[in-house]
Structure formats: C-alpha cells, structure tokens
C-alpha cells in the first residue's frame, strides 16, 4: 500500500466508525456538550475510545486511573469497560472541566462518584495521596492507568502510574507520545527544547516495566502512544 493513501485516513476512520461503532447518544452528547462549554477538542476519538476500552476489558481491569479528565469522554468509555465490576478514578486540574465531565457522565447514566470518581486537583498533588491511600489499605490499586495530561509532567505521571499499579500485568498507557516527540524535538527536524522530556528514553531505562510505542494514524493526526506492562 502506498503511503499516499494516508490522505484517506479520514475516510477510513469514518468507514470504520460507521460499521464497527454504533452511535451512542451518550458519547455524542459528551462531545457536543464539551464543545458547547468551551473545552478544547482534544479528547480521544471514538475509535481510540473503543480501543482503550477494549484494552481494559482484555486485561480484566477492575480499577482504572485516568490522569486528565477533560470532558469525561474517555471516562465514559472506561466506565463502560468496568461496569458492574469496578471503578474509574479520574484526576482533573480545572474545576470547569471537571463539572462538564460530571454533567456528561451523569447524562450517560454513570454514577458519580460510585462508578467514576472525578478528583479535582493537580496530578502531582493528587497522585501522592493515592499512593498513601493504597498503602494504608483505604483504596484499591489500579489495573490500568491512562495518562492524557500536560506533557511536562508525563514522566512523573508515569512513575506514579507504576507506583499505584496493582503489580505484575498492570498497564500504564501514555497518549500522544509520538506527537510530543516531534514537537519537542526529541525526534525529527525541530530544534530540541532545552528541557524536553524524553519519556521514551526514561521508560526504556525503567526495569519495572516492559514497554512499547506504537505509531497511529487517524482522522485527527499522525501520533502514537506508549504502553507499559508492569513486571
């Protein structure tokens, strides 16, 4: 297949959505309501939502942690993945975003905070508290950690993701890794930023995990994610 066909990525994604992803009003509402309330359209796409939900199901995840709630679109996908057997905990630094997410979750029939617990606060403030709660037996560790927040702190988020994980077989997933590699100059022709976070190199030296980066292409852009399996 010629790389020229990459120009058709939008058509491919539309075709896939029309045949493999039945329209869910709760998902459509989350997108529309987020836009209406001024949130940036940087949530995962429907195809990506289906993918991360399937990953969680494949791993039998019961407790999921999300760093970066935004409008709760991915939270809805995760809530569907663990419905009836677990819980999603999501961290959001912006109070307005969190309230929009709560509205979207409740519109989707998700119980807040019983099924999804949106915690207001900066990731690096909340994550140490989660570690302490897990160590004290007040909170279950996490089977799946999804990181989709500010890039400057991605290594710290990843490090905490491993710390709050249940143990062997748990997954830590970091979104938008390939895009950030290019934008920060870690890879490609852009001048490298002085304090650029080379997450891939740091994870590669982390003997707590086995990891891989997969490049992706879709209607939104060319990008990719890092996925790590806790040893």
N, C-alpha and C positions, 0 to 999 in steps of 0.2 A: 504494500500500500504506500502510495506516495505521501510525503509529508505535506504536500499541497492540500490534501484533504482535511488538514487541521482547520482550514477555513470553514468547514462544515460542522464544526464542533457544536454550534448552537442548534443546528438542525438535528444532529444526532441526539443531543440531550432532550430536545422536545419530543422526539420519537420515542425515546426510552421512557420518559415520564408518561406519555400518553398510553403506553402499553403495559408498563410494569408498576406504575404508581397511581392507584385510583385516587381521584380527587377527594381530599378530606377537608370539609369546611373549616374545621378547627385549625388546620395548617394554613389555609388561605387567609383566615382571619388574623392569625398571628403575624403574617407578613404585612397585610394591609393595615392593621392597627398600629404596628410598629412604624410604618411609613407615615401614617396619619399623625403620629405623635413625635415625629421628627427624628427618629432613630436612624442612624446610617444603615444602608442596606448591605451589611457585611456578614449577615448570618449565613450559615451553611445553605447550600442549595437543597431542593427536595431530594435529588439523587444522593447527595452527600448525607443528608439526614437518614435516608433509608440505609445507607451503607454503615454509618456508625451505630445505628440501631441494631442492624444485623450482627455487627461485630460483638456488641454487648450480649446479644442473645446466644451467639455461638460460644461465647466464653462462659455462659451461665451466670452472668453478673447479677448480683442482687443489690449491691450498693454502689452507686455511681457518684463520682465527684466531678463537677464542672467548674472550671475557673474561667469566668467571663459569661454572664447570663445574657446580656443584651436584652432582647425582647422575649426571651424564653422559647424561641423556635426549636433549638436543639434540645432544650429541656423537655419539650413535649414529646419529641422522638424517643428520648431516653426513658421518660415516664411510661411510654407505651411498651418499651422493651422489658421493663421490670415490673409491669403492672401485676399487682397481687402477690408479689414475692419479694419486694424490696423497696428501695427509696433512692431518690436523687437529691443530692445536696449541691447547690449552685451558689457561687460567690460573685457578687456584683458590686462594684465600687460606686456606681452612680444611682442615687435614690430614684430619680425619674425613670431610668431604665428598669430598675427593679420593680417599680409599681406597674409599668407597662407589661412587664413579664408576668406579674401576678395576675393582671387582668386577662392576659392571653391564656395563661394556664387554667384559670377558673372557667373561662369561656370554653376551653377544650374538655372540661369535666374533670380536670386534675385537682385533687385535694391538696390545698396549701395550708400548713406545711407538712401534712401527713405523708403525702406521696412525693412532693417536691418541696424542699426547704430552701427558699432563696435567702441567703445571708447577705446583709448589707455590710460592706467594708472592703478595704484594700486587701488584695490577695495575701500580701506578706504580713498583714496583721491577723487575718483570719486563719491562715494555714497553721501557724504555730499552736493556736488554740485547738485546732482539730487534732493535731498530733498529741497534745496533752490529754484531750478527752478520750482518745483511743487508748493511750497508755493507762489512764485511770479506769478504763472499762465503761465509760459513760457513752461511748459511741462505737459502732462497728467500723472496722477498717474497710477500705474500698477495693472493689474488684476491678473497677475501670475508672481511670482518671482522664478526663478530656480537658485539654488546655487550649483555650482560644482567647487570649487576652493580650495585654501590651507586651511587645517584643522585648523590651529592655530587661524585663524580669523573667524571661522564659526559662533560663537555666535554674533560677531559684524556684520557680514553679515546678519545674521538672524534678528537682531534688526533693522538694516536699512531696511531690506526687509519689515518688518511690517510698518515702517515709510513711505515708498514710496508707499505702497499699497493703492488702491482706497478706501478701507474700508470694511464693512461687506461683507463676501462672497469671498474676495480675497484669493488667495492661495500663501503660501510660501513653497517651496519644496526644501529639502536639500538632495543631493545624497550621497551615500557611508557612511551613518551614522553607520550602523551595523559593517562594516569592521573597521572603526575607533574606535569604542567602544572596539573591541578586541585588535587592535594594540596598543592602548594607555593604556590598562589595566583597563579601566572603568568596563568592564565585562570580565569574563574569567580568565585564569590562568597566563597570563602575568603580570609581576610586573608593578604596576601602575606608569605611568610617573608623576613626581612631579608636573608639570604644565599642566597635561592633561585637555582638555576641555570637561567637561561633559555636552554636548549640550542638551541631553535629559532631564537631571535634571533641567537645567536652563529654558528650554522651558516649562517644567511642572509647573514652578512657575510663568510663564508669563500669567497674566489674560487677555491679549489682544487677545489670540488665544485659539482655541481647536485643539489638535494635536494628531497624532498617528504615530507610527513607524511600518512599515511592512517589514518583512524579505523576501528576494527574493533569488532565486537560478537560475542560468543560465549557459550558456557555459563558461562565464568568471570566475565566482566565486559565493560563498555564500556571500550575502551582504544584503542591505536593505536601505530604505530611510525614512526620516521624512517628513510628510506633515502636515502643519498647516493651519487652516481656521480662517481668521480674524473675530472676533466677531463684 
